[in-house]
Amino acid sequence: MDWLKASATEQGRAIMAGLVSPLDLVEGYLDAIARAPLAPRIYARLTPERARAGAIAAHDRARAELRRGLLDGVALSWKDNVDSAGVATEAGSLLLEGRVPDSDAAVLATASAQGALCLGKTHMTELAFSGLGLNPPVATVPNAFDPQLVAGGSSGGAAVSVAMGLAAAAIGTDTGGSIRLPAAWNGLVGFKPTPGAVDMTGIVPLCRRFDVAGPLARTVEDCAALYALITGDSAPDLREAGAAGLRLMVLDGVPFDDAREAPVAAFEEACATLARAGVRIAHAAPPCVAEAMALSPTLFAPEAYGLWRDQIEAAPELMFPPILERFRGGKSVTAADYVAGWETLDRLRRDWAQAVAGFDAVILPTAPILPPEIARLESDAAFFASENLLALRNTRIGNLMGLPAITLPTGRPACGLMAMGRPGDDRRLLRTAAALEAALHG
């Protein structure tokens, strides 16, 4: 068996059974990265000494039957906005070039304490403010299905490191879709927890009220185990999760506006498969969704620009112009409009909770478009702007409503099905997702 392409939890069980050593896995990944021509566009930098030292310790614990958990000795990649002690963390931006933190981010420290390994830091969009993954100043991550296409962002390198067998799983962050979009576009599962569920200390921020860290992996089981790993909690019980009898609401309206044929067809095929498995599916289009989406310019860009204004305006020439323009879009929003926007969003979140009560999850296509070509995005600013807004349109609904959300592969390349749960009910959503995964893929 090629353990490098096995799921993270499969690797953990193999280590426990003595079938493979963490040392062999780490060396295998480092060798695969060294031989992969596209690796410099996936990994910003590697941490081989840290990975090898951790693997030796995990190997010794396994032999002594003192493993700290299922993922003890499993090698992960970490998005380059997650602080790593003594190793540069630059958040995909030349503005932060040479930034070396003194300590690990809370999620990395928590995972390391349980024996998980750090292979290295993965490339991302500048300061995490784009869904496409285009980053000409630093590195544009190639799509795992076709290197001429973007991987999605901002956690593009995280996704592709897993999809191409260069890490067992990855940790990324999500502010408007930055875990789920690249996961979907590269054939993975990506889980965005409820904001506040994960300690964000030591993670370079974009919009603190929306930012949350989470996993990108091959299976829902992996995501559940990784969620437990970074929160320091026990993993949700996914055993005997069944699809029959689940009540799902298809979110009509906004998610399908201007959507392309392939993602819609993949979603409809997936819904038909779920219905045959006994899932009860209803349709609705609560008006609170369109109202909330209209608030996006008032809520995201002002906070992002407020956090990064000084660094940006000190050296704007270092940034990719479309990303610079997105940040500067927050300049003109008044404090009164920002506060009023949050007041309105809080009301709309209550409306949403009433509209979806009684459903196990709300489902929709993860993205309404397929990954665009890198060359056209680089040469056509208007195309970049329109595609970027569409790419993040569906995922942003979950962020605005403060929900946990997960994307599952549909079986069609770069097409995902997204399920959104109730705020704070992350474990239940993971169990529901496990049932949907089994129904879709067996």
N, C-alpha and C positions, 0 to 999 in steps of 0.2 A: 504493500500500500504506500502511496505517496503521501506521507504524513504532512508535508508542507501545504498540501491543498485540502487537508481534512479540516473539519470545523474545530473551533477552539475547545469546545467541550469534549469532542472526540479525542483530541490531543491530550487533554487533561486526564481522561480515563485511561488512555494508553500509557501515560507516565505512571499512573497509579498501578497499572497491571504489569509494569516492567517491560512493556513492548517497545518503548522508545525512551531515550534519555533527553532531558532538556538541553544538554550540551550538544547532542546531535541535531536537535531542532534549530538551535541558535546558529550553529555553524552552517547548517543547510540553508537557512534564510540568508545569512550574510554572503554565502557563496552565490546564491541565486540572485541577490541584489547586485553583486559585483559583475555577474554575467549578463544582466538585463540591460540592453541598450537604452531603454527609456527610464531606467532607475534615477538618473540625475534630475528628471522632471517629476519624479514621484516623491523621493526623499530629499528634504532640504539638508539634512545631515544625519549621520548614523552615530550610535553610541555603543560601539562594539565592546569596549572594555566593561561598561556597565552591564551589558547583556551577558557577556561571558561570566563575569563574577556572579551575577544573579543565577545563571544556569548551573554553575558549580554548586552553589548553596542549595538550589532546588533539587539537584541530583542527589546530594548527600541526604537531604531530608527525605526524599523518596525511598532511598535505600534503608533509612532508619525508621521508615513508616511514621514519619513526623510531618507529613505534608500539611500545609496550612489551609488548603481548600482545593476545589476542583481545578482552578486555573493556576495553581502553583507550578511554576516552570514553563508556562505558556508565554510565547513571545508576541508582543503587541507593538503596533506603531501608534504614535501620539501626534496629534495635530500640532503645528508649530505655533499655536497660541497658548499651549499648556506649558507653564514654566517647568524647566528641568535644571536642577542645581548644577552650576558649572558648565552648562552647555547652552549655546546661544538659543534664544527664543525670540524670533523676529516678526512673527505674525504675518509673514508674507509681504512685508513692507520694507523698502529701503529707508524709511523714516526711523526704523528700529534696528538698523544694521549694527551689529556688534553688541546688542543688548544681551547680557549674560546674567540671569538671575542667580541669587545666592542659595535659593531653596526650591524644592519641588512644589508644584501646585498641590492643593489638597487631594485632588483625585489621583494624581500620580503617586503621592506619598501613601495614600490609603491602599491603592492597588499593589504597590511595591511591598508593603508590609504583609500582604497576603501571598507574596511570592510571584506575582505577575512580573514579566520582564519588559524592559524598554529597548526595542531594537533601534529606534531613532525617531526623528521628527519629520513630519510630512508637509509637503508644500500645500499652500492654501491661497485663496484670494486675498488681496491687500486688506489687512485689518478686518477681514471676514465680511466685507460689504459688497458682495455680488454673488448671485446664484449660478452664474455660468461657469466660473472657474478660470476665466481668462486673466492672466497676470503677466503681460509682456515685460515689465521691469524686473521680475524675479524669475518666474518659471510658470509656464502653462502646463498643467497636468493633462496627459493624453487620456482619452477614453479607453477603457479596457476592451470594448468591442471593436473600436476603430480609432487609431491614434490621430486621424485627421479631424476628429470631433473633440469638443471639450468634454471634460469629465463631470462637470457640474461643480458647484461650490457652495459654501466656501471650503468644505472638507473634502476637496477633490483628491488630494494625495492620500488621505486616509482611506477612501473608498477603493482607489486603484491599487494600493498596496495589498489589500485583501483579495481583490478580484483577480490579480495577476500572480497570486501565490507568493507574495513577498512579505507577508505577515499573517499570523493566525486570525487576527481581528484588529480593530482599530478603535481609538477614542477620538471623537470629533466634538464640535460644538454646533448649536443650532439657534439662530436668532430669528430667521424668517424662512427656514427650510434647508439650512446648510448641512444637516445630516441626511435628511430624507431624500433630497434631490440627487446628490451624487450616489447615494445607495441605489436608488431606482435606476439611474442612468448607467450603472455598472453591474446590475443584476444581483444586488445584495439586499439584505434586510437592514433597515436603519431605524433606530428607536430614539425619539425625542421625549425625554421625561417632562413632567410638569415643572415649569420654572419654580425654583426654590427647593426641589427635591434633591439636588446635587450641590455640594459645597463648591462654589466657584472661586474661592480664594486662590490667587495665583494664576488665574486664566486671564489673558489680555482681553479686556472688555470691548464690546461694540455698543450694545444697548443693555444695560444691566437688568432692566425690568423684563426683558425677553430672553436674554442669553441663558443657555443651559447646555451642559455637556452630556454626551451619550454615546452609545456604541454603534459601530457599523460592522456587520459580521455576515456569516453565511446562513445562519439559521436563527429562528426566534429563540431557541434554547440558548444559543450563544449570547444573544442580546440580554436575555434574562439573567444569565450568569454574570455578564459584564456589568449590568446595572447594579447587581448586588456587590460586585467587586469595587466599584467606584463610590458606592454609598456606604460600604462597610456593613451592609445588611445581609440577611439570608436571601437566597434566590427564591422567587415565586415558585409555587408548586404547579408544574405544567402537566402532571400525569393525568391521563384519561380526559384531557380537554377535548370535548367533542363539538362539532359544528351543528349537529341536528338540534333544532329548537332555538338557536341563537336568533335574536331580532336585530337586524341591521337596517339603518336608514341610509339610502343613497341621497347624497346632498345634490340636488338638482340646481339648475340656475347658474350661478357664477362659475363653478368649476368647469363648465362645459362651454362657456362663451369663448369663441374663436379657437376652440380646441382642435388639434389636428386629428386626422382620421385614425392613425395607428394607436395612439394612447387610448382613444375612446373605444376602439374595437377591442383592444386587449382588456380593458376594464369590463366591457359588456360580456365578453367571453368568460371572464373570471366570475362575474355575477351569476351567469348561467350555471357554471360549475358549482358554485356555492348553493344555489337553489336546489340542484339535484342532490346535494348532500344534506338537505333538510333545513337549510337556513331560510328564515322568513325575512323577506326583503320588502321594505316600503320605500316610497319616494316622497321627498318634501323639499321645499326651497324657502326656509325661514327668511323673511326680509331683513333680519338683523345682520345677516352675512354681508350683503351689499353695503349696508350702512357702516359696518365695521371696516370693510375694505377701503371705503372712502377716507377713513381716518389715517391710513398708513403714512401719507406724506407728513402729517402733523405729529406723528408719534415716533417714527424710527429715525429719520434723518436729523431732527433737532437734537436728540440725545446723542447720536453718534458724533455729530459735529461739535457739540458741547464738550464731549470727552476728548476729542482729538484736534480741536481748532488750533491750539498753540503750535503743536508739532507740524500740522499740515501747512499753516500759513508761514511757518519759518522756512519751509523748503517744498513748496507745491510742485516744483519741477521734477521732483523725485517720483511723483505718482503717475499712474496711467490716467490720462485726462478724463475718460468716462467715470472712473471711480472718484476722482477729485470732484467732478461735477455732482455726483450723488451726495457726497459729504456736504458740499457747499449748498445743496438744496435745503439744508436745515437752517441756514442763516436767517432767512426771512420769516420764519415762524415765530410769532410772539410768545412770550411766556404765558399770556392769558389764553391764547389758542391751545397751547400745549396742555395746560391744566384742564381747560374745558374739554379737550379731546379725551383725556383720561376719564373724566367724569362721565362722558357719553359712552365710552367703551365699557365702563363698569356696568352701566345700565344695559347695554347690549349683551354683555355676558350673562346677565340674569335672564334676559329674554331667550338666549340660546339654551340655557339650562332647562327652561320650561319647554322649549320646542322639541328637545331631544330626550326628554324624560321617558323612561320605559324601554329605550333601546340599549342593547349591549355595546354598540359602537356605531359611529357614522362613517360611511365609506365613500370614497371618491377617487378619481385618478390622481396619482401622486403629482404628476406634471401634465399639463395640457399639450406639451410639445416634446419632440425628440431632441437630443443634443445637437446643436448647430455646428457647422464647420468652423474650425479655428480661423482659417484664412479670411473668410468673409467677415467674421466678427472683428478681426483686426483692421480690416480695410473699410468697414462701413459703420460709422458711429450710430447712425439712425437704426440700423439693423440690430446693433448691440443693445441699444436702449430698449427697443420693443421686445426683443427676445428675452432680455433679462427680466423685464417686468412679468412676462408670461411665464417664464420658467419658475418663478417663485410665487406665482399667484395662488395656486391651490394650497401649497404648504403653509403659506402665510396665514391662512384661515385658522389653523390650529394655534399659531403663535398669538394672534390677536385675541382668540377666545381663551387663552391660558390653558390649553389642553395637552395631555400626553398624546403622542401620535406615533404611528409606526408604518413603514412602507414594506410591502412584501412583493417579491417578483411575481409577475403574472405568467411567465413562461415565454412571453415575447420580449426580445432584446430591448433594453432601455425603457421598458414600460412597467410601472409599479402600480399596485393597489394600496391606497392609504386608508388606515383605520384610525379614528380619533376617539378617545375615551373621555371620561369625566375628570375634571381637575383633581389631582391627588390620588386618583384610582389607577396608578401606573401598573400595579401588580395584576389587577383584574384585566387591564387592556392586554398585557403580555400573555395572559392565559387565553383570552379571546383570540389573539393573533396566532397562538400555537394551534388552536382549533382550525382557524382559517387556512393556515399553512398546510396542515394535514389534509384538509379537504381539497386544496388547490393542487398539491403536489404529491400527496400520498406519503 
